[in-house]
């Protein structure tokens, strides 16, 4: 007879996140075996003085889509167009990988304006997240690869 597993909260979830992520990806491969496997995408911003990563973009291509999961530009480098460049680089890589569209989400009103200026359109809104504000979900059709 199989023992019932225990459930517990953890303080440091880095190991757990890896286990869960790999488990979900392995399961999804069985569901979508006829599709190419997903692939991570990461672009870093390197501090020119310290020569180390200080920000960037993390995402993933899968299912025909580029998912932009995280973008961070340090305050000292804002206003230089780096977020626009990061997104453009990610979109170009997604097109190179033959993906047709991109999506992302944000709670930042300034980022929302930027994404809309870059051609992203809102397809969903989670109201009161956080309370009194909204989390917006945006998508963009990428030009076909030439």
N, C-alpha and C positions, 0 to 999 in steps of 0.2 A: 504494500500500500504506500502511495506517495505521501510524504509529509506535507503539511500545509506550510507555505512560506510565511515568513514574518514581514511586517511592514514597519518602517521606521524613518523618521525625519533624519536628515544628515546636515552637518554644518558645512563641510566642504563637498560640493557636489561635482567637482571636476571629473572624478573617476566615474561617477554615476552617469553624467552626461555622455561620456564616451560610450559606455555600455548601452544606454538607451538609443543613442544615435546609430550605432552600428547595428543594433537589433532592428530598428525601424528600416534602415537601408537594406539589410539582408531580407527582411520580409517583403519590402516593396519590390525587390528584384524578382521575387517569385510571382508577384502580381503582374508585373510589367516586363516579363521576360523578353518580349518581342521589341522592346524599346532600348535604345542605347543607355548605358548606365549614366547616372548623374556624375558630375565632376565639379569639384570645388573651384572657386575663382577668388584670388586675393591679389590686391594691388596695394603696395605700401607707400606711405609718404616717409621719406628719410630726412631727418634733421641734418642739414649740411655741415653743421659745426661738430655734432657728436657722432655723425654717421651711424645713426641707429633709427629704427622705425619709431615714429611718434603718432601715426594715424594711418588712415587708409580706408579701403573698401573690402568687405568680405561678402561673398555670395556663392551661388551655386547654379549650374545649368543642369536642367533635368526636364523631361517631359515636353521639350520644345520651348521651354521658358528659361530666361535668366531671372533668378530671384536675387535681388540686391538686399541682403540681410542687415548689414551694418555699414554705416559711413561715419567716419569721424575725422574732422580737420581741427587740429589744435588752434586755440584762439590766436596764438601768435602768427599763424599762417593763413588766417581767414581773410577774405577779400582779394585773394590772388587768383581766384578761379579754379582752385584745386578740386573742389567738389564736382564742378562741371567736367573737368578733365578726367577725374576718376570714373564718372558715369560714362563718359564717351569711350574711355578705354575698355570698360566692362562691356558696353554694348557692342563695340567692334569685335571683341573676343567672342561674345555670344554669337554674332553673325558668322565669324570664322568657324565656329563649331556647328553652324547650320541651325541655330535656334531662331524662332520667328518673333518672339515677343519678350518683354521684360515687365517685371512688377516689383513694387516696393511698398513700404508703409512708413508713415511718419506721424508724430504728434507735434512737431515743430512747425509753427506757422511760416517761418522764414524758409524752411526746407520745402514746405508744400508749394510755396510760390516758385521756388527754383525748379522743382520737378515739373510743375505745370508749364513753366517757360521752356523746359527742355522737351515738351511734347507729351508728358504723362497726363493721363486723364483719370479722374477719380471714378472708381467702380464700387467703392464701399466706404461706409463711415461707421465707426463704433463710437456712438455718442457717450458722453460722460466718462471718457477714458483719457486722462484722469477726469475726475468729477469737475464739471464746468468747462471741459474742453472736449476734443474729439481726436480719435486716431483715424487717419485717412489711409485708404488702400488705393494705389494708383497703378495703372498699366500703360504700356506703350507698345505699339506694333513696330517691330524693327524692319528696316528695309531689307528686301531679299539680297542675298549674297550675289555679287556680280561675277 
